[in-house]
Amino acid sequence: MQESESIFDVVIVGGGIVGSVLAASLKPSGLRVAIVETQPLDVVTQRKRAYAMSLLSQKIFQGLGLWSEIESASGKYRNIQLSDEDFSQVVRFRPQDLHTDFLGFSGQHEAMLTALQKTLATSEQVQWFCPARVMGVSYGADAATVSLTTVDSGSLQIQARLVVGADGARSPVREGAGIGTKGWKYWQSCVTFVVEHDAPRNDIAFERFWGTGPMGVLPLPGNRCQIVWTNPHAEAQRLKSLDDASFLAQLQPFVKPLGQVRLVGDRQIFPVQLMQSDRYVKERLALIGDAAHCCHPVGGQGLNLGIRDAVALAQILTEAYTQQKDIGQLPVLRRYERWRKLENLLILSFTDLLNRLFSNRFLPIVLLRRFGLMLMSAIAPLRLFALKLMAGQKGKQPDIAMSVE
Ligand SMILES: Cc1cc2nc3c(=O)[nH]c(=O)nc-3n(C[C@H](O)[C@H](O)[C@H](O)COP(=O)(O)OP(=O)(O)OC[C@H]3O[C@@H](n4cnc5c(N)ncnc54)[C@H](O)[C@@H]3O)c2cc1C
């Protein structure tokens, strides 16, 4: 076992998309960055998943110089449709509402993370520790010390002015720092899978609400869609365990607009939760992405929020470093918390309300939500507000997004 010590400005724990966006956004700052990731890089990268990505996330990738690479592997949707079971009123969002060419894109995990890793590989300021597991962090007056074990070098200690927890919903970094959370687990799980379909519906994303939970359909290149099908836990488990033919027979009536569908790859299942950390920061520590908050996948917001956290934190750290401030001190980090915590809470509450209103068969609620859909269809400013909220156009915009057309 080898003991050694390296000194960085920032140690990011978690090399998923959110941690990697932070590292890429810090590239121009001159700060020395370490990324610690517990899984081998190819395992982290090759998750077969796609996410609904907002126009703001697209601008952020553009600002990082990665958009053209990500774009070629993404489905872009020009329309978003919201509907409630078989109720005839469909809310339609169109690009002319925002004066844009499209309303969002289906970002494939592998394409986004590969692009991020490529740009990080060209930076001398960034060092990966991977696969490596964080065993503990001690927070001192001038620096934090991260103890880790790696397969190649055994035990290591690395020091930094700031540790960032980008280590996902169960965040060992958050727990180790004694930061509590508020929230609840939903009664639902999501079954996610990709289908090939006959109908040429390649530019429409739709979310259809059923009494058991929403179904989100995201277009992917080549007449394929990623589907997130939310159901109570037991029903989701049953759907996951069906053989392909029985599963498709159950699915087909729910996805009539896609025509005949065929499964591509495996089905995965995710229990879902709402969670907000009591604090996003403490002296020498900041939390970003799922380590700081989680929301119901309805509306496809979680990763988009995490990316916003990452670029907001990068902007604040860069400014502080330029002004020769200690980037791990609480007054600097509190600026990040003030920027992001309330904005995230707003989206968390919105997705919770949507799920509770729509995953419900109580007649007065059914009537209320159908009235709501009619209002949203009829009143353009209401529709525009909801669209801008989901597109990331509400709240403080990060400089990196403002710098691109
Ligand atoms: C069914 C479903 C559908 C979703 N759809 C969407 C969508 O359409 N749009 C959207 O925006 N969001 C969506 N989300 C949310 C999105 O998946 C998450 O918000 C996002 O993946 C969180 O990214 P992250 O980088 O913060 O965390 P993660 O992706 O969990 O990454 C954390 C990383 O930290 C590493 N790690 C953990 N512990 C350690 C340790 N001790 N040491 C070192 N490394 C460690 C892990 O290996 C991992 O690589 C969805 C979520 C679900 C469940």
PDBQT file of the ligand as one rigid body, heavy atoms in Angstrom, charges set to zero:
ROOT
HETATM    1  C1  LIG A 501     -36.442   6.966 -14.518  1.00  0.00    +0.000 C 
HETATM    2  C2  LIG A 501     -35.709   8.258 -14.533  1.00  0.00    +0.000 A 
HETATM    3  C3  LIG A 501     -35.798   9.085 -15.647  1.00  0.00    +0.000 A 
HETATM    4  C4  LIG A 501     -35.142  10.313 -15.649  1.00  0.00    +0.000 A 
HETATM    5  N1  LIG A 501     -35.277  11.125 -16.745  1.00  0.00    +0.000 NA
HETATM    6  C5  LIG A 501     -34.701  12.331 -16.740  1.00  0.00    +0.000 A 
HETATM    7  C6  LIG A 501     -34.854  13.219 -17.842  1.00  0.00    +0.000 A 
HETATM    8  O1  LIG A 501     -35.530  12.898 -18.828  1.00  0.00    +0.000 OA
HETATM    9  N2  LIG A 501     -34.246  14.433 -17.793  1.00  0.00    +0.000 N 
HETATM   10  C7  LIG A 501     -33.500  14.825 -16.704  1.00  0.00    +0.000 A 
HETATM   11  O2  LIG A 501     -32.990  15.946 -16.698  1.00  0.00    +0.000 OA
HETATM   12  N3  LIG A 501     -33.320  14.010 -15.649  1.00  0.00    +0.000 NA
HETATM   13  C8  LIG A 501     -33.896  12.780 -15.627  1.00  0.00    +0.000 A 
HETATM   14  N4  LIG A 501     -33.710  11.943 -14.573  1.00  0.00    +0.000 N 
HETATM   15  C9  LIG A 501     -32.821  12.347 -13.465  1.00  0.00    +0.000 C 
HETATM   16  C10 LIG A 501     -31.352  12.019 -13.779  1.00  0.00    +0.000 C 
HETATM   17  O3  LIG A 501     -31.215  10.649 -14.093  1.00  0.00    +0.000 OA
HETATM   18  C11 LIG A 501     -30.451  12.379 -12.609  1.00  0.00    +0.000 C 
HETATM   19  O4  LIG A 501     -30.801  13.639 -12.113  1.00  0.00    +0.000 OA
HETATM   20  C12 LIG A 501     -28.971  12.413 -13.054  1.00  0.00    +0.000 C 
HETATM   21  O5  LIG A 501     -28.599  11.184 -13.624  1.00  0.00    +0.000 OA
HETATM   22  C13 LIG A 501     -28.077  12.721 -11.839  1.00  0.00    +0.000 C 
HETATM   23  O6  LIG A 501     -26.747  12.838 -12.282  1.00  0.00    +0.000 OA
HETATM   24  P1  LIG A 501     -25.559  12.993 -11.221  1.00  0.00    +0.000 P 
HETATM   25  O7  LIG A 501     -24.306  13.127 -12.039  1.00  0.00    +0.000 OA
HETATM   26  O8  LIG A 501     -25.891  14.035 -10.211  1.00  0.00    +0.000 OA
HETATM   27  O9  LIG A 501     -25.566  11.618 -10.422  1.00  0.00    +0.000 OA
HETATM   28  P2  LIG A 501     -25.178  10.142 -10.955  1.00  0.00    +0.000 P 
HETATM   29  O10 LIG A 501     -25.520   9.984 -12.385  1.00  0.00    +0.000 OA
HETATM   30  O11 LIG A 501     -25.785   9.218  -9.964  1.00  0.00    +0.000 OA
HETATM   31  O12 LIG A 501     -23.586  10.111 -10.850  1.00  0.00    +0.000 OA
HETATM   32  C14 LIG A 501     -22.927   9.988  -9.608  1.00  0.00    +0.000 C 
HETATM   33  C15 LIG A 501     -21.541   9.412  -9.865  1.00  0.00    +0.000 C 
HETATM   34  O13 LIG A 501     -20.829   9.371  -8.620  1.00  0.00    +0.000 OA
HETATM   35  C16 LIG A 501     -20.125   8.138  -8.512  1.00  0.00    +0.000 C 
HETATM   36  N5  LIG A 501     -19.916   7.862  -7.083  1.00  0.00    +0.000 N 
HETATM   37  C17 LIG A 501     -20.827   7.530  -6.143  1.00  0.00    +0.000 A 
HETATM   38  N6  LIG A 501     -20.232   7.351  -4.950  1.00  0.00    +0.000 NA
HETATM   39  C18 LIG A 501     -18.899   7.592  -5.123  1.00  0.00    +0.000 A 
HETATM   40  C19 LIG A 501     -17.761   7.574  -4.253  1.00  0.00    +0.000 A 
HETATM   41  N7  LIG A 501     -17.847   7.267  -2.949  1.00  0.00    +0.000 N 
HETATM   42  N8  LIG A 501     -16.544   7.836  -4.775  1.00  0.00    +0.000 NA
HETATM   43  C20 LIG A 501     -16.417   8.163  -6.088  1.00  0.00    +0.000 A 
HETATM   44  N9  LIG A 501     -17.465   8.205  -6.952  1.00  0.00    +0.000 NA
HETATM   45  C21 LIG A 501     -18.693   7.924  -6.480  1.00  0.00    +0.000 A 
HETATM   46  C22 LIG A 501     -21.061   7.137  -9.210  1.00  0.00    +0.000 C 
HETATM   47  O14 LIG A 501     -20.358   5.989  -9.641  1.00  0.00    +0.000 OA
HETATM   48  C23 LIG A 501     -21.600   7.968 -10.384  1.00  0.00    +0.000 C 
HETATM   49  O15 LIG A 501     -20.806   7.862 -11.539  1.00  0.00    +0.000 OA
HETATM   50  C24 LIG A 501     -34.367  10.716 -14.533  1.00  0.00    +0.000 A 
HETATM   51  C25 LIG A 501     -34.266   9.876 -13.416  1.00  0.00    +0.000 A 
HETATM   52  C26 LIG A 501     -34.933   8.663 -13.414  1.00  0.00    +0.000 A 
HETATM   53  C27 LIG A 501     -34.835   7.782 -12.191  1.00  0.00    +0.000 C 
ENDROOT
TORSDOF 0
